[in-house]
Amino acid sequence: MFKGVNHISLIVFIFLFLGMGIYYTQFSTSEIVTNISLKPNDAPTVNLGGSVYAKNCASCHGANLEGQFNWRQRDSNGYLPAPPHDESGHTWHHSDQYLFLMTKYGIEEMIGKRYPNNMPAYKDVLTDDEIIAVLSYIKSTWPEQIKQQHNMLNSR
């Protein structure tokens, strides 16, 4: 009787071990950039970010970071329109690290399940420096009070 339990335990252990391995390789530590810090006061970074934003982001999030109309309401397909990245949106509610990972990998890879959205992952489109530049450009447009609140969020 105990031999069967030991075999079952071993099989369960192996599946758990393999599952954990698969889970942790989704975000390979060699791929994840840590210690992300935006540079909203660095003119070359912000200028690059503005150009990259215009080419890759403005078609959905708006040339003036205004987002799409009615961005808080799901459409008939269950998708949320692109949110604004100005102070009226929720971008500044998230840490630099979160914004970077969301932009690079997309929401589905971050949360590990399907989620109805139109936001593509940019890991195969933009470099890490370009992602940081875009996010720095966005932050550079926020009012000083919002920037300070965002900085406090990052210091937690």
Backbone as a printed PyTorch tensor [residue, N CA C, xyz], in Angstrom:
tensor([[[  0.8160,  -1.1940,   0.0000],
         [  0.0000,   0.0000,   0.0000],
         [  0.8600,   1.2580,   0.0000]],

        [[  1.9030,   1.2810,   0.8050],
         [  2.7450,   2.4720,   0.8580],
         [  3.5340,   2.6700,  -0.4250]],

        [[  3.8480,   1.5520,  -1.1210],
         [  4.5850,   1.6870,  -2.3740],
         [  3.7630,   2.4690,  -3.3900]],

        [[  2.4600,   2.2120,  -3.4660],
         [  1.5840,   2.9440,  -4.3840],
         [  1.5130,   4.4140,  -4.0370]],

        [[  1.4240,   4.7080,  -2.7540],
         [  1.3730,   6.0990,  -2.3150],
         [  2.6800,   6.7950,  -2.6600]],

        [[  3.8030,   6.1050,  -2.4820],
         [  5.0940,   6.7080,  -2.8040],
         [  5.2120,   6.9920,  -4.2950]],

        [[  4.7280,   6.0710,  -5.1300],
         [  4.7730,   6.2990,  -6.5750],
         [  3.8780,   7.4790,  -6.9630]],

        [[  2.7010,   7.5320,  -6.3720],
         [  1.7910,   8.6470,  -6.6550],
         [  2.4100,   9.9600,  -6.1910]],

        [[  3.0020,   9.9520,  -5.0120],
         [  3.6560,  11.1610,  -4.4990],
         [  4.7890,  11.5850,  -5.4140]],

        [[  5.5530,  10.6170,  -5.8890],
         [  6.6670,  10.9210,  -6.7820],
         [  6.1490,  11.5200,  -8.0930]],

        [[  5.0900,  10.9460,  -8.6370],
         [  4.5150,  11.4590,  -9.8830],
         [  3.9840,  12.8770,  -9.6820]],

        [[  3.2680,  13.1060,  -8.5890],
         [  2.7550,  14.4450,  -8.2840],
         [  3.9090,  15.4280,  -8.1410]],

        [[  4.9550,  15.0200,  -7.4290],
         [  6.1230,  15.8780,  -7.2370],
         [  6.7540,  16.2340,  -8.5870]],

        [[  6.8990,  15.2500,  -9.4580],
         [  7.5160,  15.4940, -10.7660],
         [  6.6790,  16.4920, -11.5740]],

        [[  5.3570,  16.2950, -11.5940],
         [  4.4990,  17.2280, -12.3310],
         [  4.5530,  18.6320, -11.7340]],

        [[  4.5590,  18.7310, -10.4190],
         [  4.6730,  20.0490,  -9.7850],
         [  6.0040,  20.6990, -10.1290]],

        [[  7.0720,  19.9180, -10.0740],
         [  8.4050,  20.4240, -10.3740],
         [  8.4760,  20.9130, -11.8210]],

        [[  7.9510,  20.1050, -12.7490],
         [  7.9500,  20.5120, -14.1550],
         [  7.0820,  21.7470, -14.3760]],

        [[  5.9290,  21.7770, -13.7240],
         [  5.0420,  22.9350, -13.8460],
         [  5.6980,  24.2080, -13.3530]],

        [[  6.3880,  24.1110, -12.2220],
         [  7.0890,  25.2910, -11.6940],
         [  8.1900,  25.7190, -12.6480]],

        [[  8.8900,  24.7620, -13.2180],
         [  9.9490,  25.0900, -14.1700],
         [  9.4130,  25.8160, -15.3820]],

        [[  8.2960,  25.3250, -15.9030],
         [  7.6690,  25.9770, -17.0560],
         [  7.2130,  27.3830, -16.6840]],

        [[  6.5930,  27.5200, -15.5090],
         [  6.1130,  28.8270, -15.0520],
         [  7.2680,  29.8210, -14.9400]],

        [[  8.3550,  29.4090, -14.3020],
         [  9.4550,  30.3430, -14.0780],
         [ 10.2580,  30.6330, -15.3290]],

        [[ 10.2050,  29.7580, -16.3340],
         [ 10.9160,  30.0750, -17.5670],
         [ 10.1120,  30.9910, -18.4730]],

        [[  8.8300,  31.1950, -18.1780],
         [  8.0430,  32.1620, -18.9410],
         [  8.7230,  33.5270, -18.8940]],

        [[  9.1620,  33.9230, -17.7190],
         [  9.9000,  35.1680, -17.5470],
         [ 11.3190,  34.8030, -17.1510]],

        [[ 12.1130,  34.4460, -18.1380],
         [ 13.4950,  34.0780, -17.8750],
         [ 14.1940,  35.2490, -17.1940]],

        [[ 14.8790,  34.9640, -16.0940],
         [ 15.5220,  36.0490, -15.3510],
         [ 16.5690,  36.7610, -16.1920]],

        [[ 17.1300,  36.0820, -17.1800],
         [ 18.0960,  36.7640, -18.0350],
         [ 17.4000,  37.7600, -18.9630]],

        [[ 16.0970,  37.5590, -19.2000],
         [ 15.3450,  38.4550, -20.0660],
         [ 14.7800,  39.6540, -19.3310]],

        [[ 14.4270,  39.4870, -18.0760],
         [ 13.7500,  40.5490, -17.3430],
         [ 14.7440,  41.6210, -16.9190]],

        [[ 14.4270,  42.8330, -17.2720],
         [ 15.2310,  43.9640, -16.8510],
         [ 14.6740,  44.4310, -15.5180]],

        [[ 15.5310,  44.5110, -14.5300],
         [ 15.0840,  44.9800, -13.2190],
         [ 15.6330,  46.3730, -12.9770]],

        [[ 15.1380,  46.9940, -11.9520],
         [ 15.6110,  48.3280, -11.5940],
         [ 15.3450,  49.3450, -12.7010]],

        [[ 14.1620,  49.2890, -13.2590],
         [ 13.7680,  50.2300, -14.3110],
         [ 13.5830,  51.6060, -13.6890]],

        [[ 14.1260,  52.5990, -14.3510],
         [ 13.9480,  53.9700, -13.8920],
         [ 13.7290,  54.8580, -15.1140]],

        [[ 12.5750,  55.4920, -15.1540],
         [ 12.2740,  56.3790, -16.2720],
         [ 13.0990,  57.6540, -16.1670]],

        [[ 13.2730,  58.3320, -17.3050],
         [ 14.1250,  59.5230, -17.3840],
         [ 13.3550,  60.6940, -17.9970]],

        [[ 12.3180,  61.1820, -17.3150],
         [ 11.4920,  62.2460, -17.8960],
         [ 12.1950,  63.5970, -17.9970]],

        [[ 13.3590,  63.7360, -17.3800],
         [ 14.1030,  64.9960, -17.4360],
         [ 15.3180,  64.9150, -18.3520]],

        [[ 15.4840,  63.7870, -19.0260],
         [ 16.6180,  63.5850, -19.9210],
         [ 16.1620,  63.8570, -21.3590]],

        [[ 16.5600,  65.0070, -21.9000],
         [ 16.0530,  65.4550, -23.2100],
         [ 16.2750,  64.4380, -24.3360]],

        [[ 17.4660,  63.8490, -24.4900],
         [ 17.6290,  62.8710, -25.5780],
         [ 16.6990,  61.6570, -25.4380]],

        [[ 16.5260,  61.1830, -24.2110],
         [ 15.6310,  60.0400, -23.9720],
         [ 14.1960,  60.4180, -24.2950]],

        [[ 13.7570,  61.5850, -23.8260],
         [ 12.3860,  62.0470, -24.0630],
         [ 12.1490,  62.2780, -25.5580]],

        [[ 13.1240,  62.8460, -26.2640],
         [ 12.9800,  63.0690, -27.7060],
         [ 12.8500,  61.7490, -28.4610]],

        [[ 13.6960,  60.7820, -28.1060],
         [ 13.5910,  59.4530, -28.7150],
         [ 12.2240,  58.8500, -28.4060]],

        [[ 11.8050,  58.9620, -27.1570],
         [ 10.5130,  58.4200, -26.7510],
         [  9.3520,  59.0320, -27.5090]],

        [[  9.4150,  60.3360, -27.7520],
         [  8.3580,  60.9990, -28.5130],
         [  8.2610,  60.4610, -29.9350]],

        [[  9.4150,  60.2370, -30.5550],
         [  9.4340,  59.6910, -31.9200],
         [  8.9080,  58.2600, -31.9590]],

        [[  9.3630,  57.4380, -31.0200],
         [  8.9270,  56.0380, -30.9690],
         [  7.4350,  55.9710, -30.6450]],

        [[  6.9760,  56.8270, -29.7270],
         [  5.5510,  56.8800, -29.3820],
         [  4.7190,  57.2250, -30.6180]],

        [[  5.1360,  58.2510, -31.3580],
         [  4.3850,  58.6790, -32.5460],
         [  4.2620,  57.5430, -33.5600]],

        [[  5.3020,  56.7570, -33.6970],
         [  5.3200,  55.6740, -34.6850],
         [  4.5670,  54.4350, -34.2090]],

        [[  4.6200,  54.1180, -32.9180],
         [  4.1190,  52.8310, -32.4240],
         [  2.9070,  52.8920, -31.5020]],

        [[  2.6140,  54.0430, -30.9320],
         [  1.5960,  54.1070, -29.8760],
         [  0.4600,  55.0800, -30.1650]],

        [[  0.7660,  56.1670, -30.8550],
         [ -0.2040,  57.2560, -31.0360],
         [ -1.4520,  56.8290, -31.7990]],

        [[ -1.3370,  55.8370, -32.6610],
         [ -2.5100,  55.4160, -33.4390],
         [ -3.6270,  54.9040, -32.5310]],

        [[ -3.2890,  54.3820, -31.3760],
         [ -4.3110,  53.9210, -30.4170],
         [ -4.4560,  54.8740, -29.2310]],

        [[ -3.3390,  55.2950, -28.6630],
         [ -3.3760,  56.0970, -27.4360],
         [ -3.4790,  57.5980, -27.6970]],

        [[ -3.4490,  57.9890, -28.9740],
         [ -3.6450,  59.3850, -29.3360],
         [ -2.3540,  60.1700, -29.4580]],

        [[ -2.3170,  61.0680, -30.4290],
         [ -1.1380,  61.9040, -30.6580],
         [ -0.8210,  62.7680, -29.4470]],

        [[ -1.8550,  63.1210, -28.6810],
         [ -1.6730,  63.9500, -27.4870],
         [ -1.8760,  63.1590, -26.2030]],

        [[ -1.6900,  61.8370, -26.2900],
         [ -1.8130,  60.9290, -25.1330],
         [ -3.2330,  60.8560, -24.5870]],

        [[ -4.2250,  61.2520, -25.3960],
         [ -5.6020,  61.3780, -24.9100],
         [ -6.3740,  60.0630, -24.8640]],

        [[ -5.8390,  58.9990, -25.4510],
         [ -6.5380,  57.7150, -25.4490],
         [ -7.7300,  57.7170, -26.3870]],

        [[ -8.4480,  56.6150, -26.3760],
         [ -9.6290,  56.4870, -27.2220],
         [-10.8840,  56.8940, -26.4600]],

        [[-11.8990,  57.2710, -27.2170],
         [-13.1730,  57.6870, -26.6450],
         [-13.7510,  56.5730, -25.7790]],

        [[-14.3280,  56.9680, -24.6620],
         [-15.0390,  56.0380, -23.7810],
         [-14.1420,  54.8780, -23.3300]],

        [[-12.9090,  55.1930, -22.9770],
         [-11.9010,  54.1740, -22.6960],
         [-12.1930,  53.3140, -21.4670]],

        [[-13.1230,  53.7050, -20.6420],
         [-13.4540,  52.9070, -19.4510],
         [-14.5650,  51.8840, -19.7080]],

        [[-15.1670,  51.9200, -20.8810],
         [-16.2880,  51.0290, -21.2080],
         [-15.8660,  50.0010, -22.2530]],

        [[-16.1280,  48.7420, -21.9760],
         [-15.8160,  47.6870, -22.9400],
         [-16.6690,  47.8600, -24.1960]],

        [[-16.0820,  47.5060, -25.3300],
         [-16.8290,  47.5750, -26.5840],
         [-17.6550,  46.3020, -26.7640]],

        [[-18.2980,  46.1610, -27.9060],
         [-19.1860,  45.0180, -28.1430],
         [-18.4410,  43.6850, -28.1640]],

        [[-17.1270,  43.7210, -28.3530],
         [-16.3180,  42.4990, -28.3330],
         [-15.6940,  42.2300, -26.9670]],

        [[-15.9840,  43.0830, -25.9960],
         [-15.4470,  42.8980, -24.6520],
         [-14.0970,  43.5400, -24.4140]],

        [[-13.6260,  44.3370, -25.3580],
         [-12.3250,  44.9850, -25.2300],
         [-12.4730,  46.4010, -24.6880]],

        [[-11.5160,  46.8000, -23.8740],
         [-11.4670,  48.1900, -23.4240],
         [-10.7020,  49.0040, -24.4560]],

        [[-11.1970,  50.1740, -24.8390],
         [-10.4310,  51.0500, -25.7280],
         [ -9.1160,  51.4690, -25.0530]],

        [[ -8.1850,  51.9260, -25.8580],
         [ -6.8780,  52.3380, -25.3370],
         [ -7.0370,  53.5060, -24.3670]],

        [[ -6.4630,  53.3860, -23.1690],
         [ -6.5910,  54.4640, -22.1850],
         [ -5.6670,  55.6340, -22.5140]],

        [[ -5.9680,  56.7940, -21.9550],
         [ -5.0630,  57.9260, -22.1180],
         [ -3.8010,  57.7170, -21.2780]],

        [[ -2.7180,  58.3100, -21.7330],
         [ -1.4770,  58.2720, -20.9550],
         [ -1.1690,  59.6270, -20.3340]],

        [[ -2.0840,  60.5740, -20.4900],
         [ -1.9090,  61.8580, -19.8080],
         [ -2.3830,  61.7110, -18.3600]],

        [[ -2.4820,  62.8120, -17.6540],
         [ -2.8380,  62.7430, -16.2280],
         [ -4.2610,  62.2610, -15.9870]],

        [[ -5.1120,  62.2610, -17.0110],
         [ -6.4930,  61.8020, -16.8300],
         [ -6.6240,  60.2810, -16.8420]],

        [[ -5.5780,  59.6010, -17.2480],
         [ -5.6000,  58.1420, -17.2950],
         [ -5.0540,  57.5150, -16.0240]],

        [[ -4.7090,  56.2400, -16.1120],
         [ -4.2150,  55.5240, -14.9310],
         [ -2.7630,  55.0770, -15.0770]],

        [[ -2.0840,  55.5020, -16.1260],
         [ -0.6970,  55.0950, -16.3390],
         [  0.1650,  55.4430, -15.1330]],

        [[ -0.0340,  56.6220, -14.5960],
         [  0.7970,  57.0810, -13.4780],
         [  0.4670,  56.3650, -12.1740]],

        [[ -0.5410,  55.5180, -12.1750],
         [ -0.8800,  54.7300, -10.9810],
         [  0.0040,  53.4890, -10.8610]],

        [[  0.8360,  53.2260, -11.8610],
         [  1.6510,  52.0120, -11.9050],
         [  3.1370,  52.3600, -11.8410]],

        [[  3.9080,  51.4890, -11.2380],
         [  5.3520,  51.7130, -11.0930],
         [  6.0550,  51.6580, -12.4500]],

        [[  7.2630,  52.1960, -12.4790],
         [  8.0890,  52.1310, -13.6840],
         [  8.2540,  50.6800, -14.1290]],

        [[  8.5750,  49.8090, -13.1700],
         [  8.7990,  48.3880, -13.4600],
         [  7.5520,  47.7640, -14.0960]],

        [[  6.3900,  48.0150, -13.5080],
         [  5.1370,  47.4620, -14.0280],
         [  4.8740,  47.9690, -15.4450]],

        [[  5.0290,  49.2690, -15.6620],
         [  4.7810,  49.8440, -16.9840],
         [  5.7210,  49.2410, -18.0220]],

        [[  6.9790,  49.0710, -17.6400],
         [  7.9560,  48.4790, -18.5540],
         [  7.5620,  47.0470, -18.9200]],

        [[  7.2850,  46.2360, -17.9020],
         [  6.9370,  44.8320, -18.1530],
         [  5.6460,  44.7060, -18.9510]],

        [[  4.6600,  45.5330, -18.6460],
         [  3.3920,  45.5060, -19.3740],
         [  3.6160,  45.8430, -20.8430]],

        [[  4.4410,  46.8490, -21.1030],
         [  4.7080,  47.2550, -22.4750],
         [  5.5130,  46.1860, -23.2070]],

        [[  6.5070,  45.6480, -22.5460],
         [  7.3750,  44.6620, -23.1960],
         [  6.6630,  43.3340, -23.4370]],

        [[  6.0090,  42.8010, -22.4160],
         [  5.4590,  41.4430, -22.5000],
         [  3.9590,  41.3760, -22.7530]],

        [[  3.2280,  42.4370, -22.5030],
         [  1.7760,  42.4170, -22.6590],
         [  1.0910,  41.8910, -21.4130]],

        [[ -0.1700,  42.2250, -21.2750],
         [ -0.9030,  41.8850, -20.0560],
         [ -1.1000,  40.3820, -19.8980]],

        [[ -1.3530,  39.6750, -20.9880],
         [ -1.6340,  38.2480, -20.8640],
         [ -0.4380,  37.4800, -20.3250]],

        [[  0.7520,  37.8140, -20.7880],
         [  1.9390,  37.1230, -20.2880],
         [  2.2130,  37.5000, -18.8330]],

        [[  1.8830,  38.7270, -18.4820],
         [  2.1080,  39.1520, -17.0920],
         [  1.1700,  38.4630, -16.1140]],

        [[ -0.1040,  38.3260, -16.5010],
         [ -1.0580,  37.7290, -15.5630],
         [ -1.2210,  36.2290, -15.7750]],

        [[ -0.6700,  35.7110, -16.8670],
         [ -0.6780,  34.2750, -17.0940],
         [ -1.9970,  33.6910, -17.5540]],

        [[ -2.8530,  34.5220, -18.1380],
         [ -4.1170,  33.9990, -18.6710],
         [ -4.6490,  34.9350, -19.7450]],

        [[ -5.6270,  34.4330, -20.4970],
         [ -6.2570,  35.2510, -21.5390],
         [ -6.9410,  36.4550, -20.9220]],

        [[ -6.8260,  37.5680, -21.6130],
         [ -7.4820,  38.7900, -21.1740],
         [ -7.8300,  39.5720, -22.4340]],

        [[ -9.1040,  39.9070, -22.6160],
         [ -9.4900,  40.6020, -23.8470],
         [ -8.8710,  41.9980, -23.9200]],

        [[ -7.9330,  42.1660, -24.8400],
         [ -7.2840,  43.4700, -25.0100],
         [ -6.6540,  43.5560, -26.3910]],

        [[ -6.3860,  44.7630, -26.8130],
         [ -5.7570,  44.9940, -28.1120],
         [ -4.3150,  45.4670, -27.9860]],

        [[ -3.8030,  45.5360, -26.7790],
         [ -2.4400,  46.0310, -26.5570],
         [ -1.4370,  44.9300, -26.8970]],

        [[ -0.6290,  45.1540, -27.9320],
         [  0.3670,  44.1370, -28.2780],
         [  1.5500,  44.1690, -27.3170]],

        [[  2.2540,  43.0660, -27.2520],
         [  3.5300,  43.0310, -26.5380],
         [  4.5860,  43.5960, -27.4980]],

        [[  5.5320,  44.3440, -26.9660],
         [  6.5350,  44.9890, -27.8110],
         [  7.9220,  44.3680, -27.6920]],

        [[  8.0190,  43.1880, -27.0740],
         [  9.3330,  42.5810, -26.8630],
         [ 10.0740,  42.2980, -28.1650]],

        [[  9.3600,  42.0430, -29.2400],
         [  9.9980,  41.7680, -30.5250],
         [  9.9470,  42.9640, -31.4730]],

        [[  9.4940,  44.1120, -30.9610],
         [  9.3380,  45.3100, -31.7900],
         [ 10.2760,  46.4270, -31.3360]],

        [[ 10.3040,  46.6760, -30.0310],
         [ 11.1040,  47.7670, -29.4670],
         [ 12.2040,  47.2140, -28.5690]],

        [[ 13.3120,  47.9330, -28.5160],
         [ 14.3730,  47.5730, -27.5720],
         [ 13.9630,  48.0310, -26.1730]],

        [[ 14.6580,  47.5270, -25.1700],
         [ 14.3940,  47.9720, -23.8010],
         [ 14.5860,  49.4810, -23.6810]],

        [[ 15.6330,  50.0050, -24.3200],
         [ 15.8890,  51.4490, -24.2620],
         [ 14.7670,  52.2470, -24.9180]],

        [[ 14.1980,  51.7280, -26.0010],
         [ 13.0840,  52.4200, -26.6530],
         [ 11.8320,  52.3990, -25.7750]],

        [[ 11.5870,  51.2770, -25.1020],
         [ 10.4360,  51.2040, -24.1920],
         [ 10.6080,  52.2050, -23.0600]],

        [[ 11.7960,  52.2530, -22.4770],
         [ 12.0690,  53.2130, -21.4000],
         [ 11.9220,  54.6420, -21.9290]],

        [[ 12.3700,  54.8840, -23.1500],
         [ 12.2560,  56.2230, -23.7410],
         [ 10.7880,  56.6210, -23.9280]],

        [[  9.9600,  55.7060, -24.4250],
         [  8.5330,  56.0060, -24.6070],
         [  7.8850,  56.3240, -23.2680]],

        [[  8.1410,  55.4900, -22.2770],
         [  7.5520,  55.7160, -20.9530],
         [  8.0750,  57.0120, -20.3330]],

        [[  9.3440,  57.3350, -20.5870],
         [  9.9120,  58.5960, -20.1010],
         [  9.2430,  59.7850, -20.7840]],

        [[  9.0140,  59.6650, -22.0800],
         [  8.3020,  60.7150, -22.8160],
         [  6.9170,  60.9330, -22.2120]],

        [[  6.1920,  59.8450, -21.9870],
         [  4.8450,  59.9500, -21.4130],
         [  4.9100,  60.6640, -20.0650]],

        [[  5.8200,  60.2210, -19.2080],
         [  5.9280,  60.8240, -17.8710],
         [  6.3210,  62.2970, -17.9570]],

        [[  7.1190,  62.6530, -18.9540],
         [  7.5730,  64.0500, -19.0770],
         [  6.4160,  65.0110, -19.3230]],

        [[  5.2910,  64.5060, -19.7820],
         [  4.1400,  65.3670, -20.0900],
         [  3.2140,  65.5770, -18.8910]],

        [[  3.3920,  64.8100, -17.8340],
         [  2.4990,  64.9040, -16.6780],
         [  2.7740,  66.1740, -15.8760]],

        [[  1.7560,  66.7110, -15.2300],
         [  1.9750,  67.8390, -14.3170],
         [  2.9310,  67.4220, -13.1900]],

        [[  3.6220,  68.3980, -12.6440],
         [  4.6300,  68.1230, -11.6140],
         [  4.0600,  67.3280, -10.4380]],

        [[  2.8610,  67.6520, -10.0120],
         [  2.2540,  66.9480,  -8.8750],
         [  2.0690,  65.4560,  -9.1830]],

        [[  1.6630,  65.1330, -10.3980],
         [  1.4810,  63.7300, -10.8020],
         [  2.8390,  63.0340, -10.8500]],

        [[  3.8460,  63.7160, -11.3830],
         [  5.1970,  63.1330, -11.4100],
         [  5.6680,  62.8170,  -9.9980]],

        [[  5.4310,  63.7340,  -9.0670],
         [  5.8470,  63.5050,  -7.6800],
         [  5.1110,  62.3170,  -7.0720]],

        [[  3.8160,  62.2020,  -7.3410],
         [  3.0650,  61.0460,  -6.8310],
         [  3.6030,  59.7510,  -7.4320]],

        [[  3.9390,  59.7940,  -8.7150],
         [  4.4920,  58.6110,  -9.3750],
         [  5.8610,  58.2600,  -8.7920]],

        [[  6.6660,  59.2620,  -8.5120],
         [  7.9730,  59.0110,  -7.8890],
         [  7.8080,  58.3630,  -6.5190]],

        [[  6.8200,  58.8150,  -5.7600],
         [  6.5610,  58.2130,  -4.4450],
         [  6.1410,  56.7560,  -4.6050]],

        [[  5.3380,  56.4660,  -5.5980],
         [  4.9300,  55.0890,  -5.8710],
         [  6.1510,  54.2170,  -6.1630]],

        [[  7.0820,  54.7510,  -6.9390],
         [  8.2870,  53.9930,  -7.2800],
         [  9.2110,  53.7780,  -6.0900]],

        [[  9.1270,  54.6470,  -5.1020],
         [ 10.0390,  54.5290,  -3.9510],
         [  9.5500,  53.5290,  -2.9110]],

        [[  8.3710,  52.9760,  -3.0920],
         [  7.8390,  51.9980,  -2.1260],
         [  8.5630,  50.6910,  -2.1960]]])
